[in-house]
C-alpha cells in the first residue's frame, strides 16, 4: 500500500503548478510513502490499526489533529496523501534524494588549519535522523497531524 496514486499525483502536481519530472510515479510514491512513515510515523498520534504487523503508519486508531478532532480510523488523511505527493515530486526530480546512507563512526576531524572559513553545519540531530532530508513544504502540509517532536507518541489504550 502507498499513500495516494498516480492519477491523484498528476492532479496534485497540476493543481499546484508543478511540471512532474519524468520517471516511474508508482515507484516514487512507494519511496515517498516509506520516507513519510520513517520520518514522521512516531510523531503521529494514535497507533496503526494493525499494530506492528501493519506495513504502514496509516490508517491509525486514536489519532487526533492538533485541534483535538478525532481522525477516522480507516482513513488516510488527505494531508498525508498530499505530503506523499510532495515527497514523490522531490524523489522524481532527484532519485534517491529522500534517503541518506551514513556511517556514524566515520566523522571528519580537523587536523590542519591553513585559513579560517565559516561553513554552515547541520545541528541538533545525530545519526539517521540528522541525515534525513526534510522539506518545509511537507512539514507545513503535515503540521496539523504532528505532535511535537520532543514528546513521546500517544498510544491507544
C-alpha positions in Angstrom: 0.0 0.0 0.0 1.1 3.5 -0.8 -0.4 6.8 0.1 -2.1 8.2 -3.0 -2.0 7.0 -6.6 -0.6 8.1 -9.9 -3.8 9.9 -11.0 -4.0 11.8 -7.8 -0.3 12.7 -8.0 -0.8 14.1 -11.5 -3.8 16.1 -10.4 -2.0 17.4 -7.3 1.1 18.4 -9.4 -1.1 20.2 -12.0 -3.2 22.0 -9.3 0.0 23.3 -7.6 1.7 24.4 -10.8 4.3 21.7 -10.9 5.6 20.1 -14.0 6.1 16.5 -13.0 9.6 15.2 -13.7 9.9 12.1 -15.9 10.1 8.8 -14.1 8.2 5.9 -12.5 5.4 7.7 -10.5 4.4 4.5 -8.7 7.9 3.8 -7.6 8.3 7.4 -6.4 5.1 7.1 -4.4 6.3 3.9 -2.8 9.6 5.6 -1.8 7.8 8.7 -0.7 5.4 6.7 1.5 8.3 4.9 3.1 10.0 8.2 3.7 7.0 9.8 5.4 6.4 6.8 7.6 10.0 6.7 8.7 10.5 10.4 9.3 7.0 11.3 10.7 5.5 8.0 11.9 6.4 8.4 15.6 5.0 12.0 15.5 1.5 11.0 14.5 -0.9 10.5 17.4 -2.7 7.1 17.9 -1.3 3.9 16.6 -1.6 1.8 13.4 -4.9 -0.1 13.5 -3.0 -3.3 12.8 -0.2 -2.6 15.3 3.3 -3.5 14.5 2.1 -6.1 11.9 0.7 -3.3 9.8 3.1 -2.3 6.9 2.3 1.4 7.0 1.7 4.1 9.7 -1.8 4.8 8.3 -4.6 4.1 8.8 -4.4 4.7 12.6 -6.7 4.3 15.6 -7.0 7.0 18.2 -5.4 9.7 16.0 -6.3 13.3 16.6 -5.2 16.5 14.9 -3.7 19.5 16.8 -7.1 21.0 17.3 -8.3 17.9 19.2 -10.6 16.5 16.4 -10.6 12.7 16.1 -9.4 11.3 12.7 -11.5 8.5 11.2 -9.6 5.2 12.0 -10.0 3.7 8.5 -8.9 6.8 6.5 -5.5 8.0 5.4 -5.8 11.8 5.8 -5.6 14.0 2.7 -2.7 15.8 4.3 -0.7 12.6 4.4 -1.5 11.9 0.8 -0.6 15.4 -0.3 2.7 15.2 1.6 3.4 12.0 -0.2 2.8 13.7 -3.5 5.3 16.5 -2.5 7.9 13.9 -1.4 7.3 12.0 -4.7 8.0 15.2 -6.6 11.3 15.5 -4.8 12.2 11.9 -5.4 11.3 12.1 -9.2 13.4 15.3 -9.5 16.4 13.6 -7.8 16.1 9.8 -7.4 17.4 8.6 -4.0 17.2 12.1 -2.5 14.8 11.1 0.2 17.1 8.5 1.7 20.5 9.0 3.2 23.2 6.5 3.9 25.5 7.4 6.7 28.4 5.8 8.6 28.1 7.5 12.1 31.5 6.4 13.3 33.3 8.0 10.3 33.4 11.6 11.2 35.8 14.2 9.9 38.2 15.8 12.4 40.1 19.0 11.9 43.8 18.2 11.7 45.2 21.3 9.9 44.2 24.9 9.5 45.5 26.9 6.6 42.9 29.6 6.7 39.7 30.2 8.6 36.4 29.8 6.7 32.9 29.7 8.0 30.7 26.8 6.9 27.0 26.0 7.7 27.0 22.7 9.6 24.0 20.5 10.4 22.9 20.8 14.0 20.7 19.3 16.6 20.2 15.7 15.4 22.7 12.9 15.0 22.7 9.6 13.0 20.0 8.8 10.5 17.5 11.4 11.8 20.1 14.1 11.3 21.0 12.9 7.8 17.4 12.5 6.6 16.4 15.4 4.3 13.3 17.4 5.4 11.1 19.7 3.3 9.5 22.8 4.9 6.6 22.3 2.4 6.0 18.7 3.6 6.3 19.9 7.2 3.7 22.6 6.5 1.3 20.2 5.0 1.6 17.7 7.9 1.8 20.1 10.9 -1.8 19.8 11.9 -1.3 16.0 12.2 2.0 16.0 14.1 2.8 16.0 17.7 5.8 18.0 18.9 9.0 16.1 18.1 10.2 16.3 21.8 7.1 14.5 23.1 6.6 10.7 23.0 3.9 9.4 20.7 0.5 8.9 22.2 -0.6 5.3 22.3 -4.1 3.8 22.1 -5.1 2.1 25.4 
